[in-house]
Amino acid sequence: MTEATIAKAGSRPSLLQMQGVTKVFGGDVVALRGMDLDVRLGDFISLLGPSGCGKSTALRLISGLTHPTAGRIRWDGPHGTDDLGVVFQEPTLMPWATVEDNVFLPLRLKGKRKAEVQAAIDAALALVGLDAFAGAYPRELSGGMKMRVSIARAMVTRPKLILMDEPFAALDEITRFKLNNDLLAMRQAIGCTVIFVTHSVFESVFLSDRIVIMAARPGRVIRELQVDAPYPRTEEFRTSAEYAAHCRAASDALHEAMGDAA
Amino acid sequence: MSTMTDPAVTAATDLRDDEELRRARGRRINGIARWVLPIALLALTLFWWHWVVTVNQIPHYVLPGPMLVAQTLVEDFATLAGSWWITIQVTFMALFLAVTVGVGLAILFNQSRLVEMSFFPYAVVLQVTPIIAIAPLIFIYVVDINLGLFTIDAQLVGLLICAWIVAFFPILSNTTLGLNSADHNLRDLFSIYGATRWQKLRYLQLPSALPYFLGGLRIAGGLSLIGAVVAEFVAGTGGVGSGLAFRILESSYRLQIPRMFAALFLIVLTGVAIYLAITWLTHVLLHKWHESAIKRET
């Protein structure tokens, strides 16, 4: 994937479609109602909304951990477990394994031996800037570094799609900004599609080219916004008038969603 | 610690103020006291014991003094050592069985809820049955086991069964708990990557269960020794299994109380050694990653 293909939205081929996806828990709690989403190759989509709007449920449905009560999720073209990477809100590392072995996990589960994929592991660690910490244990790392390991693990298989469920919500703002910048650079480097769940307007505008605004009770999609600023985006984008305008638009849409729910 | 020529160390030393120096002194004293105090207390206890026995002129068949016990231990060591070795053997064989069967059952229970529901009650029944009551029956039921290469004597089989019943439950219940305690997000991750049952067990559940298993092992280590001794008390004097419990019975019949104390001392020593060995093993296996074994610098 090159920058050119990332920059040209609309003309990209479709990766997967959610068609009228509904999820009901316990018979009467509607977590998600009639969600349609066409995910195209190279998209950076943020699912933005208040808690209870079904954004995490949407991710679990796409990852195949749970199945829709109604509607369907259709992948275009063949897809295997290699094609998906996941980053949770918690780093979710194995405390007994070194950084390197944590990143090795997805490949190990594919039956690969470490020696044959060492290059891929090293590359993933270099990508997140942790090549010097391959032998460290998770407890020796800061919160931000743990999250980087988690990202490296999601990227080590070079998946087509990475699902991120509020990965930076628990981090301090300085670390969060730094990781936002780095995440865009990493995405640029491996050219994957990202679906990113967040409740931060600023984060969603900075990162994504498509923002899907969602409302709660029942969880549903309110509208979609386009952020047409080109990648790569840098710190300058964060202080631009364009950025502020997008933030305002997203914020207004979110208020509408919240007001609707109240 | 480090040499004084290291500039970083020297600089760090210079930065310490009076209060920090006082704290450092406190830590040093604390470090010495950690060893000196227990030893001093032990010496004091032994002296007090000796003093009580001497001043009250307690006859040695009621309560022998520590000197007499030590002397007996040395004099009768040839006899006691043989019995000690038998008790140690039974203890470790029972512990080995408790670990294999306990962990094996825990894995089986974890893999199939149906098996767990059906068989766990029996494990609880075994756990709560007073071993002292059923041990005599066990010794009647058992027969020699012929394993081809060698034969396990019926008496030994009985001892092992008793000690095993006492020791295996903590391993089973702790390991079961541990296998079920794997992080939920990690489980999801394994599912997303299409991990097989075996991969989940090998790479996620067994490592998660390790600290729990070691906690169970620490309890089972002591229990297998108690089980071995209690079973032998019941088995009595008939047969070859003349371990330390047999020596204790024999000495009490003959009013050789100092020898009984010497045998008791060896049992206690064994128990403490097992405990220390398992504590060391726990440290070796967990100190790199588990909260319980990590020391923090304050």
Interface residues (C-beta under 8 A of the other chain):
Chain A: S63 G64 L65 G80 T81 L84 V86 F88 E90 T92 M94 P95 W96 A97 L105 P106 R108 L109 K110 Y137 P138 R139
Chain B: D183 N185 L186 D188 L189 F190 S191 I192 Y193 G194 A195 Q199 Y203 L204 P207 L210 K288 W289 H290 I294
